[in-house]
Amino acid sequence: MSSIWHMTTAISQRPPLTEDIRTEVAIIGAGMTGILLADRLQSAGKEVVILEARRIGSGQTGGTTAKITAQHGLFYADLIDRLGEKQAAVYAKGHQQAIEEYRRIVDERNISCDFKNCRSFLYSDRDIAALKREADAAKRLGLNARYTESVPLPVDMKGAVCFDDQAIFHPLKFLDAVASDLTVYEKSPVIRVENNRVMTDRATVTADFIVFACHFPFVNFPGFYFKRMHQERSCVLALKTELPPPKDIYFGVDPDGFSLRPYKDMVLFGGGSYRTGTGCGGHYDWLKKAANEWFPGAEVQAQWSAQDTVPARGFPYIGRFSVDHLNWFVATGYRKWGMTSAMVAAKLLGDMICCRENFMEELYAPDLFSARELPQILSDSGRAVASIASHALPRRVRSLRSVPTGTGKEVGWCRGAYRSDDLRLHVVSLRCPHLGCRLHWNREEKTWDCPCHGSRFDRHGRCIDGPAQRDIRL
Ligand SMILES: Cc1cc2nc3c(=O)[nH]c(=O)nc-3n(C[C@H](O)[C@H](O)[C@H](O)COP(=O)(O)OP(=O)(O)OC[C@H]3O[C@@H](n4cnc5c(N)ncnc54)[C@H](O)[C@@H]3O)c2cc1C
């Protein structure tokens, strides 16, 4: 189930790291964050290498819907309540500037990546008061926002908040162009980081600065990011429709709201968010049914899913990884708004590494705890403890013969098995190698997923999403 981006790009391969090297900055992860940051640092004269576990853009950036917008759901009114107008304005300014920065890079380098300017609509068919409050808050923060009852969608909506000057693009064509002058080692998974040394499975990089741009940091202590975030997945359909696709980008704020954007003659239709490890299937069917009501007769050209980190404090952690390691940096917790967040991270971390001041440093500092994080942190910790403890519960040992073809199933104490079409059994440990939570079978994606921190493993037990870094094959 490849995304439309992977189906329409072939990023040229890079060799793995095979010998020890020294550099000024080592970046872990070649997604939007890692590539934008490396580009910025290299332009500032720094020597940078990127270590990528798989391929450039193979992480969540390859599964995004690539709306470049400062409109991040019903967000700004709440942010003002939480942080006050001054800090909320810093957030708004940083993300609007990020859109302009994408525009500048695409124009100056003449990058062919289907970049288009557009408007962004936050729509609802119920909660008009919330939309008006959001439009008002965004306007107060300096964004080009307004409430409108004219919503150009095929289904009637009561109203929307409209932001002008937003954009869309093809994220992998963009990434490929920007990465062309950068030193990236692919198939070079980082397995350990110690002081100023980054160790891959084959070699070591010694660096003055180390950046975790790997989506979910896999070092648990210090930092404790696993306690401050969980992951949520959602599905996307690329639809060929009889009517021309909508020109702008849309995000529904109601519980059954959808995300829409055009790509060429298609509409990308997304929705149905759920916490990773808790999905019980049927998400694509549900989305296809809704798509058929919105665009009768539409044909599905591609379907895929992806996941993003959701921070307990409600906005990203970008800055020094922890007070114990002042030369380590991190950017994570993007809440599915990673295009502008990655650009914000590249600007902020780029300035911090180059010892320049940046107006966003205080806002995003990861060590800034807020009491509002606590309920989420406590509930997530409770979930993790219950999941780990559940390994001790007595379980019925099922015969391996009971596993039907094409399905994964728990077969006993801490063991699961998947039977492939050629009738081979793939037996795995159900103890997540990250922190030991109990993995669940996701029958729709045919993966073993962790409900605590969102690690995922394919049907054969290979790790496909962190924070876990090891396989569960037995
Ligand atoms: C369905 C969906 C739709 C979305 N749509 C939008 C949208 O329209 N607009 C928007 O702004 N945001 C959107 N997002 C969010 C956005 O896609 C992500 O926030 C963003 O792509 C994250 O980029 P990243 O570089 O931080 O992570 P990634 O792209 O995941 O990159 C991290 C890289 O690190 C590598 N890595 C991991 N561990 C290691 C290791 N140990 N060693 C070496 N490499 C490692 C991975 O292989 C990966 O390539 C969406 C998210 C989802 C789930």
The ligand as an ORCA input file, in Angstrom:
! r2SCAN-3c Opt
* xyz 0 1
  C      -1.869     10.517      7.371
  C      -0.999     11.717      7.648
  C      -1.155     12.869      6.893
  C      -0.362     13.976      7.151
  N      -0.552     15.102      6.421
  C       0.137     16.213      6.724
  C      -0.099     17.421      6.014
  O      -0.926     17.484      5.113
  N       0.625     18.511      6.362
  C       1.535     18.491      7.365
  O       2.104     19.525      7.677
  N       1.806     17.341      8.030
  C       1.148     16.206      7.736
  N       1.406     15.054      8.404
  C       2.538     14.991      9.336
  C       3.882     14.835      8.620
  O       3.764     13.897      7.571
  C       4.973     14.370      9.593
  O       4.905     15.127     10.763
  C       6.353     14.564      8.988
  O       6.426     13.915      7.746
  C       7.427     14.036      9.926
  O       8.669     14.240      9.300
  P       9.986     13.786     10.036
  O      11.128     14.110      9.159
  O      10.024     14.347     11.418
  O       9.819     12.200     10.217
  P       9.998     11.031      9.113
  O       9.565     11.450      7.763
  O       9.358      9.811      9.694
  O      11.560     10.850      9.066
  C      12.293     10.211     10.097
  C      13.348      9.319      9.445
  O      14.190      8.793     10.463
  C      14.553      7.476     10.114
  N      14.971      6.768     11.330
  C      14.216      6.352     12.374
  N      14.986      5.729     13.293
  C      16.252      5.768     12.806
  C      17.501      5.279     13.290
  N      17.615      4.620     14.457
  N      18.615      5.466     12.539
  C      18.534      6.136     11.350
  N      17.381      6.607     10.851
  C      16.263      6.434     11.579
  C      13.276      6.906      9.489
  O      13.571      5.802      8.654
  C      12.734      8.109      8.732
  O      13.152      8.111      7.385
  C       0.620     13.930      8.179
  C       0.778     12.781      8.930
  C      -0.029     11.683      8.687
  C       0.146     10.471      9.543
*
